[in-house]
Amino acid sequence: MDGKAGTMRESAVHNTTGRHGPAPDTAGTAPAAPRLRPPAHPVDPRAITWWTWQAVLTVLGFLACVAGLELWLWKKTPLPLSVGVIALSLLLSVAYVLIVPRWRFRVHRWETTGEAVYTASGWLWQVWRVAPMSRIQTVDTARGPLQQMLGLATVVVTTASAAGPVRIHGLSHDLAKEVVDHLTATTQATQGADGDAT
């Protein structure tokens, strides 16, 4: 990896300072809890290919259901209606495969600071989440078969939240390992000072 790419990756992993850091503790009180805000970093562009393959598999299942339904209702449905349903299904399927992966790439963002992990995900329903370091319990990576083929990984941050783990999708495998190492070290330091996550 060249120097510029390495510097960008290091900046993404170790973004612990700057305008998003905690406010100075001038009154002798504890810093305010991290606020929900847009994360700074996009995911790896190879995530588009990953999401495209996922979309293709979803569409194949949908088209198989449509084909089965059409065969079952073949003698009960007028031919123009059957042709229209098939044509509309194909059109929606192609649109889904072409649009959704690129849309997801535009939405998905992530960021880690010394205080929290920030994520934005989804496409039609979009979710922003923030996980304070003091609430993090475990940090892992997950890699399905398609992600392994593309050199991608998902960072899974388990917290003491009923909403479930925070996931950073679509990172390069090397960057995901660096993020896990960084979060593990930061979490241990934070919880060593403030107490364990509960």
N, C-alpha and C positions, 0 to 999 in steps of 0.2 A: 504494500500500500504506500502511495507517495506521501510526502510530508504534509501537503495541504489537506488531503483526506484524513490523515491521522490527527491533525490539529482540530478539524471539524468534529471528529468523533470524540476526541478528548473533551472538547468544549461541551458537547451534548451530554456526555456522561457526568462531567464534573461541574455542571452549571449550578454553583452554590452561591454565587454572588450576583450583584447587579440590582436592577430596579425591582425585582420580585422577591428580594430577601426580606427578612423580618424588619420591622421598624425598630429604631434604636430604643433601648430600654432606659428612658430618661427618668421615669417615675419610680424606678425600683420594683416594678411589677414584672410578671412573666410576659414574654412575647405573645402577641395575639395568635390565635390558631390560624393556620393557612387558609386563605380564602379561595373559593372556586373561581377559576379564570382559565382562559384559553392556553393550552400548552404550546410550547415554542417549536418543537421539532417534528418534521414529517417522518413517516415510516420509510423503509427501504422501497425504492421503485419496483423491485421484484415482487412486492406484495400485490401489485396489479395482476401479475400472472397467476399468483396463488389464488386470489379471489376470482379470477376468470375461470380457472379450473373448477373451483367450488360452484360457481354459477352454472357451468356446463353440466356438472353432475346433478344439480338441482333441477335444471331444465329438462334433462333426460328423464328424470323421475316424473316430472309434471306431464311431459308429452306421452309417456307410457300410460299414465292414468287417463289422459284424454283419449288416447287410441283405444284403450280397453273399454271406456264408456261408449265410444262411438260404435265399436263392434257389437256391444251388448244391445244398443238402441238402434242398430242399423236399419231394421225393418220397420221401426216405429217412428223414425225421424225423416222428414222430407230431405231429399238430397241437397237442395240449396242450403238448408240449415246446417247439415253436417259439414258441407264444404266450408261454410262461413265460420263454423266453430273451429275447424282444423286450421284455416287460414289465420284467424285471430290468435289462436294458440301459438302458431309458429311466429307470427309477428311479435307478440309479447315476449316470447322466449328469446328471440334475437335481440330485441331491445334490452332485455334484462342482462344478457351476457355482455353486450357492448357498453352499457351505461353504468350498471351498478358497481363493478370493480373500480372504475375510474372515479366514481362518486365517493366510494369508500376511501380511496386514496386521498382525496381532497379533504375529507372530514377527519380521518384518523391522525391524531397528534399525540405527542407524549413529551414529558419533561421530568427530570428529577432535580431537586435542589437539596440543600442541607436540611430542609424542614419537611418536605413532602414529595410525593409522587403525583403527577398530574396526568390525566389521560382524557382524550376525546375519541369517541368511537361511534359506529353505527352508520346508517345511510338515510333511511326514511325516518326512523326514530333514532335521534342522536343523544348520546349520553356523555356528560362531563362528570369526571370524578376526581376527588383529591383524597389522598391517604397520608395523614401525618406520619412522620417517621416513628413517633412514639406509639402508634397503633399497629405497626407492622409486626406480624408474628413470624412468617416465613417468606422466603423469596426463592422461586424455582424457575426453570425453563420448561417449556413443552414444545415438542416438535412432531407433527404428524408426518405421514409419508410424503405428501406434497411439499411441505416445508423442508424436509430433509433433502429432497431432490433440488430445491431452489436455493438451499443454503440459508434458510430463514428460521426464526424461532420466535416464540411468544414468551414474554416474561410474565410470570404469575406472582402477584404480590398478595399474600393472604393477610387479612387484617381482622381486627376484633369488631367487624361490622356485619350486621345482618344482611347487608346488600351483597355479600359475597366478595370474592377476590377481585382486585384490580388487575386488568390484563393489558399489557402493552403488546399489541399484535404487530407482526410484519417487520421485525428487526432482523438485521443480518445476524447470523449465528455468533460471530465474533463479538459484535457490539452487544448482543444479549448477554454473553458471558461477562463482559466488562460491566454492564449495568447491574447484573446480579452481584458481582464482587463489590461494586461501589455501594449498592443499597445495603448489603450485608454489613459492611464495615461501618457505614453511617448509622444504621439501625442499632448496632451494638454499642456505638459510642453514645447515641442519644438515650437509649434505654439504660445504659450504665449510669448516666447522669440523672435521669428522671425516674427510673424504675421500669420494670418489665411491662410489655404491652398486655392489656387485659381486654 
